[in-house]
Amino acid sequence: MSLSEITAGDFITLIGSKKIGNPDHILLVASVEEHVVTLVHSFKLPKDGKYNHGIKHCTVTITDPPK
């Protein structure tokens, strides 16, 4: 799938990110505007404790779209 085909509602799957104790991970694309993709995901790291975890929002800025 090319970057230009990403739309809100798409899933991005990360496989094998065991470095942070989260072997597989799924992110939901919340929005795409120009070269900025907003993602939503949820995880809990051991350092987060009992309450400091849950849904996180992040943005990814694409600096070189043709690549």
CORGI-V479072 format. One line per field, one symbol per residue. phi: phi as a letter, one per 20 degrees, with the letter a starting at -180 (. if undefined). psi: psi as a letter, one per 20 degrees, with the letter a starting at -180 (. if undefined). A space follows every 50 residues. Layout:
# CORGI-V479072
phi = ???
psi = ???
This chain:
# CORGI-V479072
phi = .egfefcgnfdddddmefgdmcgcbcddfeaccldddddcbcbcegffmf debpfcdbcceeebgff
psi = prhiiprpiqqppppklihjjnhqqpqpohqpodkpppqprproqhihah ilrbpqqqqppoimhh.
